[in-house]
Amino acid sequence: MAEISEEILKEVIKKRKSQTHKGDYGRVLLIGGSENYGGAILMATEGTINSGAGLTAVATHPLNLGALHARLPEAMFIDWRDTKLADLIKKMDVVICGPGLGMSDLAKQILVILRRCISEKQTVVLDASALDLISQDKTLLPTNAGHLILTPHQMEWQRLSQIRIPFQTDSANIDALNQLIPDSNAILVLKSNHTHIYDGTGQIFVNPIGNPGMATGGMGDTLAGIIGGLVAQFGPGVETIQAAVYLHSLAGDLIAKDNYVVRPTELSKVLPKLMKKYSEMV
């Protein structure tokens, strides 16, 4: 097991070159946000945009359109019932599916479309409701993606892996990940007070930072968005995932110095300044 340090931020986050455009920093599609959980997809989207994705689109319930455009005018919108969703999925570098998605028949159908349309050139980040749906029906897992990143908290992982929380040891988690996705293209980000990252080759990385002020709704949605944003720019390797997890906690720790509670929306605001700092370090 290796402990993640701030050195990973210097290694992964690169200074932007002058002659570049938004297409050079990745295309990300986020899918989620049912009638009652629109905030989840908004917080995930904010994490994606503030961590630097070049182009961000959101497939969500139309009830969320007003809030999305008012808060995040940088994001494009598509009604998640639109037949054009399949074509949009095919054009993206990264798809984040799950924040606020819900457990409806429509949500299941969206996962069917995702599985059908995703390709080996793309990365899929699966979070929240998407993982719960897959725990009920493993055929919904988009194993044809080039890279899969699972971001459950411990209870979601219990439902998906059938390993009860007290028995979620490193060896058990690696075995379960390899059984669920036999190929080595999957990474598990198991969220807890000290998040563990497992890749398909058996490597384990632990995040030593973070604080209890971050124990609030929307924090995991924001992390999923940050992971998607960094993967879109810097690739789907495990180093990028380490950087996203560490960056998320580092931003939370900075806010916690002066605040009892760390709001996910405030955490996202810190990201551009932090990334600028580490992009300029040699």
C-alpha positions in Angstrom: 0.0 0.0 0.0 1.3 3.5 -0.9 0.3 6.8 0.7 -0.7 9.6 -1.7 1.2 12.8 -1.2 1.0 16.3 -2.8 3.8 15.3 -5.2 1.1 13.6 -7.3 -0.4 17.0 -8.0 2.9 18.3 -9.3 3.3 15.2 -11.4 -0.2 15.2 -13.0 -1.4 18.8 -13.3 0.4 20.4 -16.2 0.7 24.1 -17.2 -1.5 24.9 -20.1 0.2 25.7 -23.4 -0.6 28.9 -25.3 -1.8 27.4 -28.6 -4.6 25.2 -27.3 -8.4 25.2 -27.3 -11.3 23.7 -25.3 -11.1 20.4 -27.3 -7.6 19.9 -26.0 -8.9 19.6 -22.4 -11.5 16.9 -22.9 -15.2 16.5 -23.4 -17.2 15.3 -20.4 -20.8 14.2 -20.2 -22.5 13.9 -16.8 -25.8 11.9 -16.6 -28.0 12.2 -13.5 -30.3 14.5 -11.5 -33.8 13.1 -11.2 -36.7 15.2 -10.0 -35.7 15.0 -6.3 -31.9 15.0 -6.7 -31.0 17.8 -9.0 -28.5 19.2 -6.6 -26.3 16.1 -7.0 -25.8 16.5 -10.7 -25.2 20.3 -10.3 -22.4 19.7 -7.7 -20.8 17.0 -9.9 -20.9 19.3 -12.9 -19.4 22.2 -10.8 -16.5 19.8 -9.9 -16.0 18.9 -13.5 -16.0 22.5 -14.8 -13.8 23.9 -11.9 -11.3 21.2 -12.3 -10.7 22.3 -15.9 -12.6 20.1 -18.4 -12.7 21.8 -21.8 -16.3 21.0 -22.7 -19.0 19.9 -20.3 -22.5 18.6 -21.1 -25.2 17.5 -18.7 -28.0 15.0 -19.5 -30.6 15.5 -16.7 -34.3 15.9 -16.0 -35.6 19.1 -17.6 -36.7 20.4 -14.2 -33.0 21.0 -13.6 -32.4 23.2 -16.7 -33.1 26.6 -15.0 -30.9 25.9 -12.0 -28.1 24.5 -14.3 -28.0 27.5 -16.6 -28.3 29.9 -13.7 -25.5 28.4 -11.7 -23.3 26.9 -14.5 -23.8 28.6 -17.8 -20.6 26.9 -19.1 -22.4 23.6 -19.2 -24.5 22.4 -22.1 -27.9 20.7 -21.4 -29.7 17.8 -23.0 -33.0 16.3 -21.7 -32.0 12.8 -20.6 -35.0 11.4 -22.5 -33.8 12.9 -25.8 -33.1 10.3 -28.5 -29.9 12.3 -29.3 -28.4 11.1 -26.0 -26.9 8.0 -27.6 -25.1 10.1 -30.2 -23.8 12.5 -27.6 -22.4 9.7 -25.5 -20.3 8.5 -28.5 -18.7 11.9 -28.9 -17.4 12.2 -25.3 -14.0 11.4 -23.8 -15.5 10.8 -20.4 -19.0 10.0 -19.1 -19.9 10.4 -15.5 -23.1 8.5 -14.7 -24.9 8.3 -11.4 -25.1 11.5 -9.3 -28.8 11.9 -8.5 -29.8 9.4 -11.2 -32.3 7.6 -9.1 -33.6 4.0 -9.4 -36.4 4.4 -11.9 -37.0 2.4 -15.1 -35.7 5.4 -17.0 -32.5 5.3 -15.1 -32.0 1.7 -15.9 -32.7 2.4 -19.6 -30.0 5.1 -19.5 -27.5 2.6 -18.3 -28.6 0.3 -21.1 -28.0 3.1 -23.6 -24.6 3.9 -22.0 -23.5 0.2 -22.3 -24.6 0.1 -25.9 -22.9 3.3 -27.0 -19.7 3.5 -25.0 -16.4 2.4 -26.7 -12.9 1.3 -25.7 -11.7 4.8 -26.5 -13.7 6.3 -23.6 -13.7 6.4 -19.8 -16.8 5.9 -17.7 -17.1 7.1 -14.1 -19.8 5.2 -12.2 -21.2 6.8 -9.0 -24.1 6.7 -6.6 -27.4 5.4 -8.2 -25.6 3.9 -11.2 -23.7 1.6 -8.8 -26.9 0.6 -6.9 -28.6 -0.2 -10.2 -25.7 -2.3 -11.3 -25.7 -4.1 -7.9 -29.2 -5.3 -8.8 -28.3 -6.2 -12.4 -24.7 -6.8 -13.3 -25.5 -6.8 -17.0 -25.8 -3.0 -16.8 -22.1 -2.7 -16.2 -20.5 -0.9 -19.3 -17.5 -3.3 -19.5 -16.8 -2.3 -23.1 -15.5 1.0 -22.0 -11.8 1.5 -22.3 -11.5 2.5 -18.6 -14.0 2.1 -15.8 -13.8 4.1 -12.6 -16.1 3.1 -9.7 -16.6 5.6 -6.9 -18.8 4.0 -4.2 -19.0 4.9 -0.6 -18.7 1.9 1.7 -22.4 1.0 1.8 -22.7 1.3 -2.0 -19.7 -1.0 -2.3 -21.3 -3.4 0.2 -24.3 -3.7 -2.1 -22.2 -4.1 -5.2 -19.6 -6.5 -3.9 -21.6 -8.3 -1.2 -18.8 -7.6 1.3 -20.2 -6.1 4.5 -18.4 -3.0 5.7 -16.5 -4.5 8.6 -15.0 -7.1 6.2 -14.0 -4.7 3.4 -10.3 -5.5 3.7 -7.8 -4.6 1.0 -7.5 -8.2 -0.2 -11.3 -8.7 -0.2 -11.8 -5.5 -2.2 -9.2 -6.4 -4.8 -10.7 -9.9 -5.2 -14.2 -8.4 -5.6 -13.1 -5.8 -8.1 -11.4 -8.5 -10.2 -14.4 -10.8 -10.1 -16.8 -7.9 -11.0 -14.5 -6.7 -13.9 -12.0 -9.4 -14.8 -10.0 -7.2 -17.2 -7.5 -4.7 -15.7 -9.2 -1.6 -17.0 -11.1 -0.9 -13.8 -10.2 1.4 -10.8 -12.1 1.3 -7.5 -12.2 4.6 -5.5 -13.6 3.4 -2.2 -14.7 6.6 -0.3 -14.3 6.8 3.4 -12.5 9.0 6.0 -9.3 7.9 4.3 -10.2 6.9 0.7 -8.5 3.9 -0.8 -7.8 3.5 -4.5 -7.5 0.0 -6.0 -6.5 -0.7 -9.6 -6.9 -3.9 -11.6 -3.3 -4.9 -11.1 -3.6 -5.0 -7.3 -2.0 -1.7 -6.5 -3.4 0.1 -3.5 -3.2 3.8 -2.6 -4.5 5.5 0.5 -5.4 9.2 0.9 -4.0 10.4 4.2 -5.8 13.8 4.2 -9.3 15.1 4.6 -11.4 16.1 7.6 -14.8 15.4 9.2 -16.2 18.8 8.0 -16.4 17.1 4.6 -18.9 14.6 5.8 -21.9 16.3 4.1 -24.2 15.6 1.3 -22.8 16.2 -2.2 -19.2 15.6 -1.3 -19.0 12.4 -3.3 -20.8 13.9 -6.3 -18.2 16.6 -6.3 -15.4 14.1 -6.2 -16.9 12.2 -9.2 -17.0 15.4 -11.1 -13.3 16.2 -10.3 -12.2 12.7 -11.3 -14.0 13.2 -14.6 -12.5 16.6 -15.2 -8.9 15.5 -14.5 -9.3 12.3 -16.5 -10.5 14.4 -19.5 -7.3 16.5 -19.3 -4.6 14.2 -18.1 -5.7 10.6 -19.0 -7.3 7.7 -17.2 -4.2 6.4 -15.4 -4.3 5.6 -11.7 -2.0 8.6 -11.1 -4.7 10.9 -12.4 -7.2 9.3 -10.0 -4.8 9.7 -7.1 -4.4 13.4 -8.0 -8.2 13.9 -8.1 -8.8 12.3 -4.7 -5.9 14.2 -3.1 -6.9 17.5 -4.7 -10.5 17.1 -3.4 -9.3 16.5 0.2 -6.7 19.2 0.0 -9.3 21.8 -1.0 -11.5 20.5 1.8 -8.7 20.9 4.4 -8.0 24.4 3.3 -11.7 25.4 3.9 -11.8 23.5 7.2 -9.1 25.7 8.7 -11.8 28.4 9.1 -15.1 26.5 8.8 -16.8 23.9 10.8 -18.5 22.4 7.7 -17.0 22.1 4.3 -19.7 22.7 1.6 -19.1 20.9 -1.7 -19.9 24.0 -3.6 -17.3 26.0 -1.7 -14.8 23.2 -2.3 -15.2 23.5 -6.0 -14.5 27.2 -5.9 -11.0 26.5 -4.5 -10.0 24.1 -7.3 -8.8 26.5 -10.1 -6.5 28.4 -7.7 -5.0 25.1 -6.3 -4.5 23.7 -9.8 -2.8 26.9 -10.9 -0.4 26.6 -8.0 0.6 23.0 -8.7 0.8 23.5 -12.5 3.6 26.0 -12.0 5.7 23.8 -9.6 8.7 22.1 -11.1 
